[in-house]
Amino acid sequence: MDDLIRKGACDIVALLQAGEISTDDTLDALAARIEAVEPEINALPTLCFERARERGRAGDFKSSLLAGIPIAIKDLTDVAGVRTTYGSMLHEKHVPENSDLLVERLEKNGGVVYAKSNTPEFGSGGNSFNDVFGVTRNPHDTTRSAGGSSGGAAAALASGTAWLAQGSDLGGSLRTPAAFCGVTSLRPSPGVVTTNSGLSPFNVYSQKGPMARNIADLALFADALAGPSALVGVSKPHGIDDFRNAAAKPVKPLKIAYSEDLGVTRTSAEVSEVCNRAMEKLGAEKIAIENTHPDLGMMDAAFDVPRALDYAMSYGADLDEIRDIIKPENIWNIEFGLQLGADEIRRSLEVQGQVFNNAAQFMRQFDLLVCPATIVPAYPVEERYPGFSEGVPYAEYYRWLAICCAITTTTLPVITLPCGKTGAGLPVGLQIIGKPHGDLELFAFASFLERVFGWDGGQLLV
């Protein structure tokens, strides 16, 4: 069982396609691993093994893309017949009748859902805790946060209770936990991964995407997630093996823009040191590196307003009824959205266009923009967010994520790639940022960088 757990997702799929193992074998291995590590990590609080075994036995997946490999789905994403709480006591007993479009696509491509991964309430914040399931801990150091909001997904990958795990990202929710837990993620360009549109069918800031232990596995999962749908507002065509083919042919970038802070935040000395060492390795490969970044100075208005409006649209009408149930950060989110005026909204729309144009023009000069994925290493798990115990108010609870929020406003595709560890053994990750709609070439570049950094994506913790 342990041998299977330590294999990569591509290897598991190859064994399934060859008929050397079955989906039941993979589920048995996961069940044993979950029993061993979940009490300490709490990454996958909802399990649906019976549903997974029924689906695994009912279909012939050998010729499919995923071949029956088990998939963990974030608890913000609906899976038909499986408890889905969105991390909130408001939905503690919610069981959706229908799956998200993303889940439907995965299942058509041979994925078998066996678990839901933990997330903070409504995905708000960079620490995965909630009143329904409690807190998820970092497998590298269980006194530390696994990040959020896809913290359960990242921790499952790092602790060996998942080969592939789906996440989502508005202000860093794929990138922060990937960096904290030493795994990879893709925040795709708008339209690459289709999902239920909800109240905002043309929203380009919030994206769902894949997480995995290494770039090859990430590309496999991204291929299974990608593709158009007539039921969503923004959608792109995708070839069956496009990402895997790109990742299989690493390409050395010729010119990289690098910034420790994007001009919007302050990065800790620990993180800067690890990232700078990684950039020295790339410089040794004769890659031209320029310390610069696009003008993202107006990112606060570009990010804060649409985010707040989304909270107000989703929960504003019910705020009086739910105020005593949801966490204070979310009360603030909703109230902020309800209080927005017309001038603030007009100004936000204007600067959203400016940010994108600045980034698009800037990327004409470079193959990649690279910056830290977080400004601090994984922090103590009991902290709601960095600075909470020192009195940083709820209104500032996501400001430490500015290095991710700023890139969100550009809509550029991002792969998070581990690049080293701090002296205390905590992983540090880089945002590897591509050109507008440049997801394919981004995989080729990331595959090259992964080899240079020499990160061992097969190492299991706990």
N, C-alpha and C positions, 0 to 999 in steps of 0.2 A: 504493500500500500504506500509506504513512504517513498519508494522509488517512483511511483506514478506522480505523487504530489510534487516531487522535486523536478519533474520534467516540465518543459515549456509547453505552452498551449499548442504551438505548431506541431510539436512531437506527439502530443496526445491526439490531435486531429489525425495525424498520419497513421497512428496505431488504430484508431477507430475506422478509418477508411480502408485499411488493410484487413480488418476483421480480427486483429490480434487481441483486441480488448473490446468490451461492450460498454454502453452507457452505464449499465448497472455496475460494472467494475469501477468506473470513475466515481460514481456516486458512493459506492462503498468506501473508496479511499477518502473522499471528502468527509463523509460521515465520521470516520475514525479520527481524522485530523480535527474536525470541529469539536468533537468530544474532548480532545486533548487540550486544545488551546482557547476555545471560546470563553470558558469561564473567566479567563484572565484578560481577554482582548475585547469581547463584546462587539464584534464587527458585523455579525449576521444574526440579529435577534429573531427574525422570522424565517422559518425553514418550511419548504414545501416539497419534501423528498418523495412523498407518495405521488403527487402530481407529476414530478419529474420522471419517476420510474414508469408511470403509465404512458407518458408521452414517448419516453425512450424505447419502450417495447412495442408501441403501436406503429412507429414509423420506420422506414428504411432510409437511414440518413447517410449511408456510406458515400453516396455520390454528391452529397450536399457540401456547401462551403465549410460548415462547422462540424458536420459529421456526428452530431449528437453530444458534443462537449457541453458540460454544465456551465451555466452563466448566472452570475449574481446580478440582481437588478436593484438599483437604488430605491429607497422607500418613498421617494417623490414620484416614482413612475408606476402607473397602474399595471397590474397583472391580474387578469381575469381569475376570480375565485381565490385570490390570495390576499390576505390581510395587508392593507396599504394605509399607513397612518399619517404620512407626511410629517412624521416626528411630532405630532400634536395630539394632546388629549381631546381636542375637538373631534378628531377622527380615529379615536382609539380602537373602535370596533369596525371600522369601515372595510368592507370587502367589495371591490368593484366588480361589476358584471362584465365589463369589456376591458381588454388590454389596450395600452397605448400603441399607436402605430409603430413605434420603435420596437416594442416587444413582438408585435405581429411579424415584423420583418425578420427579426432574429430567429423566431420559431420557424418561419418559412425557409430560412437558410440553415436549419439544422441545429440551432441552439436550444438547450433544454434548461428552463429556469428552475433553480432548486432553492433559492434564498433571496431575501430582501436585505439590503445593507443599511446600516444605521446612518442617520442624518440629523442635524439640528432641526428644530421646528421650522417648517416651511423652507428649509435650506438656508436659513439666515445665520451667518456667522462662520468663522473659521475654526470652530471647535465642535465636534460632533457629540452633543449631549442633548437629551430631551427628557421630559417627564414621563414618557411612555416606557422607554427602554433603558434610560440611563446613559452613561458615557462610554465612548469607544476609546481604547487606549492604544498607544503607539507600540508596535511589536519591537522596535529598537530599544525602547525604554518605557516600560509600562507606567511610569510616573509622568509621562509626557503626552501631550495631545497628538492625536492622529491627523489633526487638521479637519477642515470642513469646506463645503458641506458634504463632499463625497468621502468623508473620513472612514466610514465603514467599508467602502469599496477598496480604498487604498490599504487599510489594515488587513483586510482579508487576503489581498494579494501578497503582502509582505509576510504574513504569518502562515501562508500555505493553505488557506481554506477557500481559495479561488484561483483559477487559472486566468479567467477573464471577468472583469467587473465593469458594469456600466455606471457612468456618473453624469453630472451636469454642472454647468458653470455659468454664473453671471459675473461675480466679482472675484473669481479665483477658485471656485469650488471643485474644479478638476485639478488645478495647478498646485494649490496649497497642500492638499493631502498627498499628492504624488511626491512633492518635494519633501514633506515631513517623513514619509514612509519609505522613500527610496524606490519608487516605481515610476512608470511612465504614463502619460496621458496625452490625448489629443483634444484640444478645443478647436473644432473645425470651423471653416468659413461658413457663413450663413447659407443654409440650403443643402449642405452636404449630407447631414443626418436629419431625416424628417421625423417629426414627433407631433403629437396633438397640439394644435395651435392655441387652444383656449381662447381667452378674451383678446389676445393680441396676435393675429395671424401674420403680421408683418414685423414682429419683434426680431431684431437681429443681434441683440446683446446677449440674451440667454440662449445657451447652446447645450445640447446633450452630446456625449461622446464616450469613447472607449478608454479603458484603463487596463494596463497589463504590466508584466514584469520586465519586458524588453521591447525593443522597437519592432522586431519581426512579429511577435505576438500582437503588438498594438496594431500593426498593419493588417493582420488577419482579421482582427475584430472590427477595425474600421471598415474594411471591405464588406463585412456582414451587416454593418449598420447603415452604410451609405446607399443612397438611391432616391429617385424622385417619388412623389405622391401627388395625386390630383386633389387631395384633401387638405393641403397646407398652402399657406400663402407664398412661401419662399422655398424653392426646390430646385435641385440640380441633377442632371443625369450622371451616372457613374458606371464604369466598366467593372465586371465581376472581380478581376484580380488587379485592378489598377494600383492600389496602395502596396500590395505585396510585391508586385513587380518593381515598383519604385524602391522599396526598402531593400530588395535583393540586389540592387545595383548602387552601392554607396557612391556618392559624388562629393568630392572635396569642394567646399565653397571657396571662392577666390577672395571675396572681400566681405568682412563682417563689421557691423557697427556694434560696439559694446558700451553698455552703461551700467554703473552700479546702482543707479537710483532713478533713471529716466527723468531726473529733474523735478520729481513730484514727491519725494519722500527721503528718509534717511535709512541707510542699510547698516546693520550691525557689523562690527569689526570681524566677528566670527564668520558670518556669511560672506562678506567681501573677501576675506582671505582665501576661503575655499574656491570661490568663483574666479578670483584672479589667478590662482594656481591653474585652474582649468583653462583659462584663456592663454596662459603661458604654454600649455601643452599644444594648443591650436597654433600659436605663433611658431612653435618649433616645427610645425608641419608646413611652414612657408605660406600661411594664410595671412593676408593683409588684414589687420585689425585696427579700427579707428575708434577712439573713445568719443562717441557722439550719440545723439538720439534725436528723434523728431520733436517738434514743438508740441508738447502735450499740456501746456500750462493752463488750458481751459477745461481740463478733463473733469473737474468737480461738477461743473454745471452740466456737462455733457452726460455724466454718469448718474448723478444723484437724482435728477428730476425724473427721467423715465423709470428709474428703479422705484422711486416713491409713488409715482402714478400707478405702477403695476400693483403695489400693495394696496393702494386706496381702492382701485377697481375690484380687486379680489376680496377684500375684507372690510372696506370702509362702511358699507351699509349695515354691517352686523357688529360694529365695534362695541357698542354699548352692551350687547349681549355676551360678547366673548372676552371683554376686557379682563375679567377675573380668572380666565383660563389660560390665555396665551402669555408668553414671556414678555418682559418689559421692552426688550429690544424691538419686538414686533409691534407693540403698541406705538412706540415712537415712529417706526417705519410708516405705519398706517396714518398716524396723525400728520406726519410730514407731508404725505401725499394729499391729504384732505385740505391742507392749508395752502397749497400752492396757488399762486395767482397767475393771471394770464401773461403778465410781463415775464415772469420766471420761465414759463413754459415756452414762450416765443424765443427768449434768449437761449434756452437749452437747445431748441431745434436748430438755431443758427450755429451754435458752436459744435453741435454734433457733426454738421457738414464740414466745418473748419478742421476738426480733429482728423476726420477721415482723409480729407484732401492733403493735409500736412503729412500724414503717414504714408499715403499712396505716393506722393511726390518724393518723399525721403527714400522709400524703398526702391526707387528706380536706380539708386546709386549703389545698393548693396544686395548681396545674396541673402543675408540674414541680419536680423537685429537680435542681439542676445543680451539678457539681463537676468538678475536673480528672480527665482519664482516666489521667494518670500524674503522679507527683510530681517527675519530672526529665525533661528533653528526652532524646532518643536519646543514649545513652552510648557510649564507645569499644567497638567490636565485639569486641576481644580480651578484654574483661572478661566473665567468666562471668555475673556479675550485679553490680549496683552495690555497691561496697565490697569486692569479692572481693580485689583487689590490696592492700587495706588490712587484710586479715585478718578480715573478716566471715565467720563459720564457715558451713559448709554447712547447718547447722540453721536458719540465718536467711536462706537464699537467696531466699525469696519474700516476706519481710516488707516489702520496698519496694513490693509490690503491694497493700498493705492497703487503699488507697483503692478498689480494684476488688473485692477479696475481701469487704469489708464490704457492698458493694451486692449481691454474689452471694447473701449470706445473707438478703437481703430478698426475693429472687426477683422484684423489680420489673423490667420491661422497660427496656432501655437502648439508645439510639442514640448512637454515638460520632460527634462532628461536629468537623471541624477548625475552629479559631476564630482562627488567626493563627500567626505565626512568631516565634522568638526573634531577637535581634540577629545571631546566627550563621546564620540562615536555616533553622533546624530547626522543623518543624511542632509545634504544640501542639493537643491536642484536649480537648473537654469530654465528660463523660458527661451525656447528656440523659435523665433518668430519669422514667418515667411512673408513673401510678397502677397498683395491682395489676390485671393482665390488661388494661391500657390500651394495648396495642400499636397499635391503629388510630389513636386520637387522638394518640399519640406521633408518628406519621408526619406528621400535619397540623401539629403544633407544630414539629417538626424542620425541615419544609420552610420554615416562616416564618423560623426562626432562621438557616437556611442563607442565605436572601436578605439578612438583616441583616448577617451576617458577611462576605458577598461572596466566599466561598472559590471559587477557580477549580478545580473538579474535573477539568477537561479538560487541565490542564497536565501534560505528560510530562517525565520527567527522564532524565538520563544521555545 
